[in-house]
Amino acid sequence: MRATTPGPLPGRHQEPIVAVATAPGRGAVGIVRASGRDLGALIRAVCARELAPRQATLVDFLDRDGRPLDRGIALHFPAPHSYTGEDVVEFQAHGGPMLLQLLLARCLEALPRLRLARPGEFTERAFLNDKLDLAQAEAVADLIDASTEAAARSAARSLVGDFSRAVQALSAQIVELRMLVEATLDFPEEEIDFLAQADALGRLESLIATLDSALARARQGALLRDGMQVVIAGQPNVGKSSLLNALAGAELAIVTALPGTTRDKVGQTIQIEGVPLHVVDTAGLRHDAEAADEVERIGIGRSWGAIGSADALLFVHDLGRRGEPGYEAADAAIAARLPAGVPVLHVYNKADLAQGAMPALALSARSGAGLEALRRALLEQAGWQAAPEGAVTARARHLRALESARANLVAAVEQARLQTLELMAEELRLAHHALGEITGAYSSEDLLGSIFAGFCIGK
C-alpha cells in the first residue's frame, strides 16, 4: 500500500466526487460521501467549522443561507489515510430521501468543482491510489452482493487480501525462475548449469501444484459467488412444481392434478451448504400438437430456452406412470432433444406410489423422502467440496487468468525438458502477465470500466 499522498490521477480522476452512499429509500441514517483533493472549503461551507481528523463530530448541516438542513455526524479522513487515498468527507444525516438529495445538492453548490460520482468510482480511486488491488476491489462488490453466509465469508477473505497474497506468492516464484532462465541465457559459456543446479524443473512442477490448489479454491469461491442455474424439466404432471416447492421449503408454484398447470418459468434461489442454486420450474414438455393452447406452446418454448442455458438439468420422471402406454416413449423423445453439454440428473418422483426396485435418485416430493440425496447430487454436480474454509471469492476472469497461467507453466516445463530456454522464458513471462491481470498489475481502461460499472453508486 502507498503510504504517502498520491500524485495527480489522470483525467476525470483529478476531479472531486460526491454521492449518496446509502441504499435508496427511507432509513434511520443516510450518508453523503465526498472524495477529492482539499475538501476544506466543502467542510466549512456545510458545517461552518473545521473537523478534527478521524473524529465523529455532531454538527448542523447548513444550507447556503446558514439555515440548518439537519443535525448529524460529520467525519473527515485526510489523505492518504482514507478509503480512496484522497481526502474523504462523510455527512451522516437522517435517512430521508429528500433530505439526502438536499444535502447532496448543497455539496455540489458549495464546491463548484465537485461532480456526481459514477458507479464504483470511490472504489476505483482506492485501486488507482494503491489502497486496494483489483481483486480486493472486486471483493467489495461481491461482499455487498453476497446471497449466502458462505459467499459473504469468502468475499471477506478476498477483501482482506487472502486471494491476492496467494497470487502474489505465485508471481514471486515465477519471477525467481525467470531470473534463473535469464541468467543462463546471458552467460551461455559458463560450465555451471544454473537451471539444473537450482532444480528449475522441480520448482516448476511444484509451482504448478501450488497453482492448482489456488485454482481449486478460486473455483469454490466462484461457485459461492455465482451459484448454479438448475432447471427442472419433464413431461406435464410428473411433479416438477412439487419438487421446486419441496426444495425451496415453500409453496412457490401452483400444484394441481391437471396437466399443464405451469405455463411459464417459476424461479427461486435456494442454498445448500452455502451454495446458491437458482432453481427454475418449467412448463411440461410435449409436442406442440399436444399443447392445449397457444399460451402453453409459448411456455414450452420458454422451457427449452431455459434448458439450453442451464448449468444442471433435473429431468423428472413419474414412477407412478411406469408402464403407461406412450409414457416412456415421450420421455425418450424429450431426452433426444436435450442440448449436448448440459449435465442431466434423472430424478424419479412419486416413489411413494411405486413398487419394486427403485432407481437412483428416487424420491417423493410430497413426503420429502430422497430429497437429501438429491441435494448431495446437486452439490457433486456443481463440483462443491465440503467445508471449504479457504475458499475466496473469484470471478470468471480470475479463473481464466489462473487457467491461462497454468497452461503457460505446463508449456514452460516442456520447453525446459527440450532445453529451449528462450521459449521457456517466454512462457514464464506470459504466466507472470496472466497472474498480474488478477490483481491489476496489468490492466486496461476497458477492463476497469467494465468492473467498476457494476458497482452501486457511492461505493
URBEL-V949996 format. One record per backbone hydrogen bond with DSSP energy under -1.0 kcal/mol. CO is the residue of the C=O (numbers start at 1). NH is the residue of the N-H. Records with the same first field share a line. If there is no record, write none. Layout:
# URBEL-V949996
CO = NH  NH
This chain:
# URBEL-V949996
10 = 13
11 = 14
12 = 15
16 = 115
17 = 35
18 = 117
19 = 33
30 = 93
31 = 21
32 = 91
33 = 19
34 = 89
35 = 17
36 = 87
39 = 43
40 = 44
41 = 45
42 = 46
43 = 47
44 = 48
46 = 62
52 = 55
57 = 74
59 = 72
61 = 69  70
63 = 66
67 = 63
70 = 61
72 = 59
73 = 92
74 = 57
75 = 90
76 = 54
77 = 88
80 = 82
87 = 36
88 = 77
89 = 34
90 = 75
91 = 32
92 = 73
93 = 30
95 = 27
96 = 100
97 = 101
98 = 102
99 = 103
100 = 104
101 = 105
102 = 106
103 = 107
104 = 108
105 = 109
106 = 110
107 = 111
111 = 114
115 = 18
118 = 121
120 = 124
121 = 125
122 = 126
123 = 127
124 = 128
125 = 129
126 = 131  132
127 = 130
133 = 137
134 = 138
135 = 139
136 = 140
137 = 141
138 = 142
139 = 143
140 = 144
141 = 145
148 = 152
149 = 153
150 = 154
151 = 155
152 = 156
153 = 157
154 = 158  393
155 = 159
156 = 160
157 = 162
158 = 161
161 = 165
162 = 166
163 = 167
164 = 168
165 = 169
166 = 170
167 = 171
168 = 172
169 = 173
170 = 174
171 = 175
172 = 176
173 = 177
174 = 178
175 = 179
176 = 180
177 = 181
178 = 182
179 = 183
180 = 184
181 = 185
182 = 186
183 = 187
187 = 190
192 = 194
193 = 197
194 = 198
195 = 200
196 = 199
199 = 203
200 = 204
201 = 205
202 = 206
203 = 207
204 = 208
205 = 209
206 = 210
207 = 211
208 = 212
209 = 213
210 = 214
211 = 215
212 = 216
213 = 217
214 = 218
215 = 219
216 = 220
217 = 221
218 = 222
219 = 223
220 = 224
221 = 225
222 = 226
223 = 227
228 = 278
229 = 311  312
230 = 280
231 = 314
232 = 282
233 = 316
234 = 285
239 = 243
240 = 244
241 = 245
242 = 246
243 = 247
244 = 248
245 = 249  250
250 = 252
266 = 281
268 = 279
270 = 277
272 = 275
275 = 272
276 = 228
277 = 270  279
278 = 230
279 = 268
280 = 232
281 = 266
287 = 290
293 = 297
294 = 298
295 = 299
296 = 300
297 = 301
298 = 302
299 = 303
300 = 304
301 = 305
302 = 306
303 = 307
304 = 308
307 = 310
312 = 231
313 = 345
314 = 233
315 = 347
317 = 349
318 = 321
319 = 322
321 = 324
324 = 327
326 = 330
327 = 331
328 = 332
329 = 333
330 = 334
331 = 335
332 = 336
339 = 342
343 = 313
345 = 315
347 = 317
348 = 363
349 = 319
350 = 353
361 = 348
363 = 351
364 = 368
368 = 371
369 = 364
370 = 374
371 = 375
372 = 376
373 = 377
374 = 378
375 = 379
376 = 380
377 = 381
378 = 382
379 = 384
387 = 389
388 = 391
395 = 399
396 = 400
397 = 401
398 = 402
399 = 403
400 = 404
401 = 405
402 = 406
403 = 407
404 = 408
405 = 409
406 = 410
407 = 411
408 = 412
409 = 413
410 = 414
411 = 415
412 = 416
413 = 417
414 = 418
415 = 420
419 = 421
420 = 424
421 = 425
422 = 426
423 = 427
424 = 428
425 = 429
426 = 430
427 = 431
428 = 432
429 = 433
430 = 434
431 = 435
432 = 436
433 = 437
435 = 438
436 = 440  441  442
439 = 134
444 = 448
445 = 449
446 = 450
447 = 451
448 = 452
449 = 453
451 = 454
452 = 455
456 = 120  459
